[in-house]
Amino acid sequence: MLTEMWVDRTDYHHTRVVQGDLPTPGEGEILVAIDKFAMTANNVTYAASGDMFGYWQFYPTTEDPWGKVTVWGIGEVLASHAEGIAVGERLYGFFPMASHVVMEPGESSEKGFADAMPHRSELPGLYNYYARTKSESVQLQALEDQRCIFFPLFMTGYVIA
């Protein structure tokens, strides 16, 4: 079952859980189970500046004024119709606050890929890149929890500096 957390973009105190059938990935797409993600002040910023900076556009909802807050997390490929992306691969990147998501890997390497979903084509690459963790060191793979929290903070500090 697909479970998503939706937030009223005009009043962040108003939330709802939306459930439905798991989507089936189409040709060139993958279904990712989002295993874990971090909740930090960054997520509040994504919601508060979502319209101004386009964060609500990464994972749009089917109803206004609802949106999906974005999070940095780890997911596992459950189904793949994308060349070179295997079921069971673990990914690190910018996900919706949800149990699952369908993605369309664009040109990929052993290190990662950009999501090529049409609604994401004009969005910043920093938030559109997904690391394929199988090519990383065992030490880095063991730090999934810490990565979800600290890597985005490092990137934010770099961008602000």
Contact map, one row per residue, 1 for C-alpha under 8 A:
11100000000000000011110000000000000000000000000000000000000000000000000000000000000000000000000000000000000000000000000000000000000000000000000000000000000000000
11110000000000000011111000000000000000000000000000000000000000000000000000000000000000000000000001110000000000000000000000000000000000000000000000000000000000000
11111000000000001111000000000000000000000000000000000000000000000000000000000000000000000000000001110000000000000000000000000000000000000000000000000000000000000
01111100000000001110000000000000000000000000000000000000000000000001000000000000000000000000000111100000000000000000000000000000000000000000000000000000000000000
00111110000000111100000000000000000000000000000000000000000000000001100000000000000000000000000011000000000000000000000000000000000000000000000000000000000000000
00011111000000111100000000000000000000000000000000000000000000000111100000000000000000000000000000000000000000000000000000000000000000000000000000000000000000000
00001111101111110000000000000000000000000000000000000000000000000111100000000000000000000000000000000000000000000000000000000000000000000000000000000000000000000
00000111111111100000000000000000000000000000000000000000000000001110000000000000000000000000000000000000000000000000000000000000000000000000000000000000000000000
00000011111100000000000000000000000000000000001000000000000000001110000000000000000000000000000000000000000000000000000000000000000000000000000000000000000000000
00000001111100000000000000000000000000000000000000000000000000001000000000000000000000000000000000000000000000000000000000000000000000000000000000000000000000000
00000011111111000000000000000000000000000000000000000000000000000000000000000000000000000000000000000000000000000000000000000000000000000000000000000000000000000
00000011111111100000000000000000000000000000001000000000000000000000000000000000000000000000000000000000000000000000000000000000000000000000000000000000000000000
00000011001111100000000000000000000000000000000000000000000000000000000000000000000000000000000000000000000000000000000000000000000000000000000000000000000000000
00000011001111110000000000000000000000000000000000000000000000000000000000000000000000000000000000000000000000000000000000000000000000000000000000000000000000000
00001111000111111000000000000000000000000000000000000000000000000000000000000000000000000000000000000000000000000000000000000000000000000000000000000000000000000
00001110000001111100000000000000000000000000000000000000000000000000000000000000000000000000000000000000000000000000000000000000000000000000000000000000000000000
00111100000000111110000000000000000000000000000000000000000000000000000000000000000000000000000000000000000000000000000000000000000000000000000000000000000000000
00111100000000011111000000000000000000000000000000000000000000000000000000000000000000000000000000000000000000000000000000000000000000000000000000000000000000000
11110000000000001111100000000000000000000000000000000000000000000000000000000000000000000000000000000000000000000000000000000000000000000000000000000000000000000
11100000000000000111110000000000000000000000000000000000000000000000000000000000000000000000000000000000000000000000000000000000000000000000000000000000000000000
11000000000000000011111000000000000000000000000000000000000000000000000000000000000000000000000000000000000000000000000000000000000000000000000000000000000000000
11000000000000000001111100000000000000000000000000000000000000000000000000000000000000000000000000010000000000000000000000000000000000000000000000000000000000000
01000000000000000000111110000010000000000000000000000000000000000000000000000000000000000000000000000100000000000000000000000000000000000000000000000000000000000
00000000000000000000011111000010000000000000000000000000000000000000000000000000000000000000000000000100000000000000000000000000000000000000000000000000000000000
00000000000000000000001111111110000000000000000000000000000000000000000000000011100000000000000000000110000000000000000000000000000000000000000000000000000000000
00000000000000000000000111111100000000000000000000000000000000000000000000000000100000000000000000000000000000000000000000000000000000000000000000000000000000000
00000000000000000000000011111000000000000000000000000000000000000000000000000000110000000000000000000000000000000000000000000000000000000000000000000000000000000
00000000000000000000000011111100000000000000000000000000000000000000000000000001111000000000000000000001100000000000000000000000000000000000000000000000000000000
00000000000000000000000011111110000000000000000000000000000000000000000000000001110000000000000000000111100000000000000000000000000000000000000000000000000000000
00000000000000000000000011011111000000000000000000000000000000000000000000001111110010000000000000000111100000000000000000000000000000000000000000000000000000000
00000000000000000000001110001111100000000000000000000000000000000000000000001111000000000000000000011110000000000000000000000000000000000000000000000000000000000
00000000000000000000000000000111110000000000000000000000000000000000000000111110000000000000000000011110000000000000000000000000000000000000000000000000000000000
00000000000000000000000000000011111000000000000000000000000000000000000000111100000000000000000000111000000000000000000000000000000000000000000000000000000000000
00000000000000000000000000000001111110000000000000000000000000000000000011110000000000000000001001111000000000000000000000000000000000000000000000000000000000000
00000000000000000000000000000000111110000000000000000000000000000000000011110000000000000000000000100000000000000000000000000000000000000000000000000000000000000
00000000000000000000000000000000011111000000000000000000000000000000000011100000000000000000000000000000000000000000000000000000000000000000000010010000000000000
00000000000000000000000000000000011111100000000000000000000000000000001111000000000000000000000000000000000000000000000000000000000000000000000010011000000000000
00000000000000000000000000000000000111110000000000000000000000000000001110000000000000000000000000000000000000000000000000000000000000000000000010011000000000000
00000000000000000000000000000000000011111110000000000000000000000000001000000000000000000000000000000000000000000000000000000000000000000000000000001000000000000
00000000000000000000000000000000000001111111000000000000000000000000000000000000000000000000000000000000000000000000000000000000000000000000000000001000000000000
00000000000000000000000000000000000000111111100000000000000000000000000000000000000000000000000000000000000000000000000000000000000000000000000000000000000000000
00000000000000000000000000000000000000111111110000000000000000000000000000000000000000000000000000000000000000000000000000000000000000000000000000000000000000000
00000000000000000000000000000000000000111111111000000000000000000000111000000000000000000000000000000000000000000000000000000000000000000000000000000000000000000
00000000000000000000000000000000000000011111111100000000000000000000000000000000000000000000000000000000000000000000000000000000000000000000000000000000000000000
00000000000000000000000000000000000000001111111111000000000000000000000000000000000000000000000000000000000000000000000000000000000000000000000000000000000000000
00000000000000000000000000000000000000000111111111000010000000000000110000000000000000000000000000000000000000000000000000000000000000000000000000000000000000000
00000000100100000000000000000000000000000011111111000011000000000000110000000000000000000000000000000000000000000000000000000000000000000000000000000000000000000
00000000000000000000000000000000000000000001111111100000000000000000000000000000000000000000000000000000000000000000000000000000000000000000000000000000000000000
00000000000000000000000000000000000000000000111111111110000000000000000000000000000000000000000000000000000000000000000000000000000000000000000000000000000000000
00000000000000000000000000000000000000000000111111111111000000000000000000000000000000000000000000000000000000000000000000000000000000000000000000000000000000000
00000000000000000000000000000000000000000000000111111111000000000000000000000000000000000000000000000000000000000000000000000000000000000000000000000000000000000
00000000000000000000000000000000000000000000000011111100000000000000000000000000000000000000000000000000000000000000000000000000000000000000000000000000000000000
00000000000000000000000000000000000000000000000011111110000000000000000000000000000000000000000000000000000000000000000000000000000000000000000000000000000000000
00000000000000000000000000000000000000000000000011111111110000000000000000000000000000000000000000000000000000000000000000100000000000000000000000000000000000000
00000000000000000000000000000000000000000000011011101111110000000000110000000000000000000000000000000000000000000000000000000000000000000000000000000000000000000
00000000000000000000000000000000000000000000001001100111111100000011110000000000000000000000000000000000000000000000000000000000000000000000000000000000000000000
00000000000000000000000000000000000000000000000000000111111100000000000000000000000000000000000000000000000000000000001100000000000000000000000000000000000000000
00000000000000000000000000000000000000000000000000000111111100000000010000000000000000000000000000000000000000000000001100100000000000000000000000000000000000000
00000000000000000000000000000000000000000000000000000001111110000011010000000000000000000000000100000000000000000000000000000000000000000000000000000000000000000
00000000000000000000000000000000000000000000000000000001111111000011000000000000000000000000000000000000000000000000000000000000000000000000000000000000000000000
00000000000000000000000000000000000000000000000000000000001111110111000000000000000000000000000000000000000000000000000000000000000000000000000000000000000000000
00000000000000000000000000000000000000000000000000000000000111110000000000000000000000000000000000000000000000000000000000000000000000000000000000000000000000000
00000000000000000000000000000000000000000000000000000000000011111100000000000000000000000000000000000000000000000000000000000000000000000000000000000000000000000
00000000000000000000000000000000000000000000000000000000000011111110000000000000000000000000000000000000000000000000000000000000000000000000000000000000000000000
00000001110000000000000000000000000000000000000000000000000000111110000000000000000000000000000000000000000000000000000000000000000000000000000000000000000000000
00000111100000000000000000000000000000000000000000000000000010111111000000000000000000000000000000000000000000000000000000000000000000000000000000000000000000000
00000111100000000000000000000000000000000000000000000001001110011111100000000000000000000000000000000000000000000000000000000000000000000000000000000000000000000
00011110000000000000000000000000000000000000000000000001001110000111110000000000000000000000000110000000000000000000000000000000000000000000000000000000000000000
00001110000000000000000000000000000000000010011000000011000000000011111000000000000000000000000110000000000000000000000000000000000000000000000000000000000000000
00000000000000000000000000000000000000000010011000000011011000000001111100000000000000000000011110000000000000000000000000000000000000000000000000000000000000000
00000000000000000000000000000000000011100010000000000000000000000000111110000000000000000000011110000000000000000000000000000000000000000000000000000000000000000
00000000000000000000000000000000000011000000000000000000000000000000011111000000000000000001111000000000000000000000000000000000000000000000000000011001000000000
00000000000000000000000000000000011111000000000000000000000000000000001111100000000000000001111000000000000000000000000000000000000000000000000000010000000000000
00000000000000000000000000000000011110000000000000000000000000000000000111110000000000000111100000000000000000000000000000000000000000000000000100010000000000000
00000000000000000000000000000001111100000000000000000000000000000000000011111000000000000111000000000000000000000000000000000000000000000000000000000000000000000
00000000000000000000000000000001111000000000000000000000000000000000000001111100000000111110000000000000000000000000000000000000000000000000000000000000000000000
00000000000000000000000000000111100000000000000000000000000000000000000000111111000001111110000000000000000000000000000000000000000000000000000000000000000000000
00000000000000000000000000000111100000000000000000000000000000000000000000011111000000110000000000000000000000000000000000000000000000000000000000000000000000000
00000000000000000000000010000111000000000000000000000000000000000000000000001111100001100000000000000000000000000000000000000000000000000000000000000000000000000
00000000000000000000000010011110000000000000000000000000000000000000000000001111110011100000000000000000000000000000000000000000000000000000000000000000000000000
00000000000000000000000011111100000000000000000000000000000000000000000000000011111010000000000000000000000000000000000000000000000000000000000000000000000000000
00000000000000000000000000111100000000000000000000000000000000000000000000000001111110000000000000000001100000000000000000000000000000000000000000000000000000000
00000000000000000000000000010000000000000000000000000000000000000000000000000000111110000000000000000000000000000000000000000000000000000000000000000000000000000
00000000000000000000000000000000000000000000000000000000000000000000000000000000011111000000000000000000000000000000000000000000000000000000000000000000000000000
00000000000000000000000000000100000000000000000000000000000000000000000000000001111111101000000000000000000000000000000000000000000000000000000000000000000000000
00000000000000000000000000000000000000000000000000000000000000000000000000001011000111111000000000000000000000000000000000000000000000000000000000000000000000000
00000000000000000000000000000000000000000000000000000000000000000000000000011111000011111000000000000000000000000000000000000000000000000000000000000000000000000
00000000000000000000000000000000000000000000000000000000000000000000000000011100000001111100000000000000000000000000000000000000000000000000000000000000000000000
00000000000000000000000000000000000000000000000000000000000000000000000000011000000011111110000000000000000000000000000000000000000111000000000000000000000000000
00000000000000000000000000000000000000000000000000000000000000000000000001111000000000011111000000000000000000000000000000000000000111000000000000000000000000000
00000000000000000000000000000000000000000000000000000000000000000000000001111000000000001111100000000000000000000000000000000000011110000000000000000000000000000
00000000000000000000000000000000000000000000000000000000000000000000000111100000000000000111110000000000000000000000000000000000011110000000000000000000000000000
00000000000000000000000000000000000000000000000000000000000000000000000111000000000000000011111000000000000000000000000000000011111000000000000000000000000000000
00000000000000000000000000000000000000000000000000000000000000000000011110000000000000000001111100000000000000000000000000000011110000000000000000000000000000000
00000000000000000000000000000000010000000000000000000000000000000000011110000000000000000000111111001000000000000000000000000000000000000000000000000000000000000
00010000000000000000000000000000000000000000000000000000001000000001111000000000000000000000011111001000000000000000000000000000000000000000000000000000000000000
00011000000000000000000000000000000000000000000000000000000000000001111000000000000000000000001111100000000000000000000000000000000000000000000000000000000000000
01111000000000000000000000000000010000000000000000000000000000000000000000000000000000000000001111111000000000000000000000000000000000000000000000000000000000000
01110000000000000000000000000000111000000000000000000000000000000000000000000000000000000000000011111000000000000000000000000000000000000000000000000000000000000
01100000000000000000010000000011110000000000000000000000000000000000000000000000000000000000000001111100000000000000000000000000000000000000000000000000000000000
00000000000000000000000000000011110000000000000000000000000000000000000000000000000000000000001101111110000000000000000000000000000000000000000000000000000000000
00000000000000000000001110001111000000000000000000000000000000000000000000000000000000000000000000011111000000000000000000000000000000000000000000000000000000000
00000000000000000000000010001111000000000000000000000000000000000000000000000000000000000000000000001111100000000011100000000000000000000000000000000000000000000
00000000000000000000000000011100000000000000000000000000000000000000000000000000010000000000000000000111110000000011100000000000000000000000000000000000000000000
00000000000000000000000000011100000000000000000000000000000000000000000000000000010000000000000000000011111100001111100000000000000000000000000000000000000000000
00000000000000000000000000000000000000000000000000000000000000000000000000000000000000000000000000000001111100001111000000000000000000000000000000000000000000000
00000000000000000000000000000000000000000000000000000000000000000000000000000000000000000000000000000000111110001100000000000000000000000000000000000000000000000
00000000000000000000000000000000000000000000000000000000000000000000000000000000000000000000000000000000111111111100000000000000000000000000000000000000000000000
00000000000000000000000000000000000000000000000000000000000000000000000000000000000000000000000000000000001111111000000000000000000000000000000000000000000000000
00000000000000000000000000000000000000000000000000000000000000000000000000000000000000000000000000000000000111110000000000000000000100100000000000000000000000000
00000000000000000000000000000000000000000000000000000000000000000000000000000000000000000000000000000000000111111000000000000000001110110000000000000000000000000
00000000000000000000000000000000000000000000000000000000000000000000000000000000000000000000000000000000000111111100000000000000111100000000000000000000000000000
00000000000000000000000000000000000000000000000000000000000000000000000000000000000000000000000000000000111110111110000000000000111100000000000000000000000000000
00000000000000000000000000000000000000000000000000000000000000000000000000000000000000000000000000000000111100011111000000001001110000000000000000000000000000000
00000000000000000000000000000000000000000000000000000000000000000000000000000000000000000000000000000011110000001111100100000001110000000000000000000000000000000
00000000000000000000000000000000000000000000000000000000000000000000000000000000000000000000000000000011110000000111110110000000000000000000000000000000000000000
00000000000000000000000000000000000000000000000000000000000000000000000000000000000000000000000000000011100000000011111110000000000000000000000000000000000000000
00000000000000000000000000000000000000000000000000000000000000000000000000000000000000000000000000000000000000000001111110000000000000000000000000000000000000000
00000000000000000000000000000000000000000000000000000000110000000000000000000000000000000000000000000000000000000000111111000000000000000000000000000000000000000
00000000000000000000000000000000000000000000000000000000110000000000000000000000000000000000000000000000000000000011111111100001000000000000000000000000000000000
00000000000000000000000000000000000000000000000000000000000000000000000000000000000000000000000000000000000000000001111111100000000000000000000000000000000000000
00000000000000000000000000000000000000000000000000000000000000000000000000000000000000000000000000000000000000000000001111110000000000000000000000000000000000000
00000000000000000000000000000000000000000000000000000100010000000000000000000000000000000000000000000000000000000000000111111011000000000000000000000000000000000
00000000000000000000000000000000000000000000000000000000000000000000000000000000000000000000000000000000000000000000000001111111000000000000000000000000000000000
00000000000000000000000000000000000000000000000000000000000000000000000000000000000000000000000000000000000000000100000000111111100000000000000000000000000000000
00000000000000000000000000000000000000000000000000000000000000000000000000000000000000000000000000000000000000000000000000011111100000000000000000000000000000000
00000000000000000000000000000000000000000000000000000000000000000000000000000000000000000000110000000000000000000000000000111111100000000000000000000000000000000
00000000000000000000000000000000000000000000000000000000000000000000000000000000000000000000110000000000000000000110000100111111110000000000000000000000000000000
00000000000000000000000000000000000000000000000000000000000000000000000000000000000000000000110000000000000000011110000000001111111000000000000000000000000000000
00000000000000000000000000000000000000000000000000000000000000000000000000000000000000000011110000000000000000011110000000000001111100000000000000000000000000000
00000000000000000000000000000000000000000000000000000000000000000000000000000000000000000011100000000000000000111000000000000000111110000000000000000000000000000
00000000000000000000000000000000000000000000000000000000000000000000000000000000000000001111000000000000000001111000000000000000011111110000000000000000000000000
00000000000000000000000000000000000000000000000000000000000000000000000000000000000000001111000000000000000000100000000000000000001111110000100000000000000000000
00000000000000000000000000000000000000000000000000000000000000000000000000000000000000001100000000000000000000000000000000000000000111110000100000000000000000000
00000000000000000000000000000000000000000000000000000000000000000000000000000000000000000000000000000000000001100000000000000000000111111000000000000000000000000
00000000000000000000000000000000000000000000000000000000000000000000000000000000000000000000000000000000000000100000000000000000000111111101100000000000000000000
00000000000000000000000000000000000000000000000000000000000000000000000000000000000000000000000000000000000000000000000000000000000000111111100000000000000000000
00000000000000000000000000000000000000000000000000000000000000000000000000000000000000000000000000000000000000000000000000000000000000011111110000000000000000000
00000000000000000000000000000000000000000000000000000000000000000000000000000000000000000000000000000000000000000000000000000000000000001111111000000000000000000
00000000000000000000000000000000000000000000000000000000000000000000000000000000000000000000000000000000000000000000000000000000000000011111111100000000000000000
00000000000000000000000000000000000000000000000000000000000000000000000000000000000000000000000000000000000000000000000000000000000011011111111100000000000000000
00000000000000000000000000000000000000000000000000000000000000000000000000000000000000000000000000000000000000000000000000000000000000000111111100000000000000000
00000000000000000000000000000000000000000000000000000000000000000000000000000000000000000000000000000000000000000000000000000000000000000011111111100000000000000
00000000000000000000000000000000000000000000000000000000000000000000000001000000000000000000000000000000000000000000000000000000000000000001111111110000000000000
00000000000000000000000000000000000111000000000000000000000000000000000000000000000000000000000000000000000000000000000000000000000000000000001111111000000000000
00000000000000000000000000000000000000000000000000000000000000000000000000000000000000000000000000000000000000000000000000000000000000000000001111111110000000000
00000000000000000000000000000000000000000000000000000000000000000000000000000000000000000000000000000000000000000000000000000000000000000000001111111111000000000
00000000000000000000000000000000000111000000000000000000000000000000000111000000000000000000000000000000000000000000000000000000000000000000000111111111000000000
00000000000000000000000000000000000011110000000000000000000000000000000100000000000000000000000000000000000000000000000000000000000000000000000011111111100000000
00000000000000000000000000000000000000000000000000000000000000000000000000000000000000000000000000000000000000000000000000000000000000000000000001111111110000000
00000000000000000000000000000000000000000000000000000000000000000000000000000000000000000000000000000000000000000000000000000000000000000000000001111111111000000
00000000000000000000000000000000000000000000000000000000000000000000000100000000000000000000000000000000000000000000000000000000000000000000000000111111111100000
00000000000000000000000000000000000000000000000000000000000000000000000000000000000000000000000000000000000000000000000000000000000000000000000000001111111110000
00000000000000000000000000000000000000000000000000000000000000000000000000000000000000000000000000000000000000000000000000000000000000000000000000000111111111000
00000000000000000000000000000000000000000000000000000000000000000000000000000000000000000000000000000000000000000000000000000000000000000000000000000011111111100
00000000000000000000000000000000000000000000000000000000000000000000000000000000000000000000000000000000000000000000000000000000000000000000000000000001111111110
00000000000000000000000000000000000000000000000000000000000000000000000000000000000000000000000000000000000000000000000000000000000000000000000000000000111111111
00000000000000000000000000000000000000000000000000000000000000000000000000000000000000000000000000000000000000000000000000000000000000000000000000000000011111111
00000000000000000000000000000000000000000000000000000000000000000000000000000000000000000000000000000000000000000000000000000000000000000000000000000000001111111
00000000000000000000000000000000000000000000000000000000000000000000000000000000000000000000000000000000000000000000000000000000000000000000000000000000000111111
00000000000000000000000000000000000000000000000000000000000000000000000000000000000000000000000000000000000000000000000000000000000000000000000000000000000011111
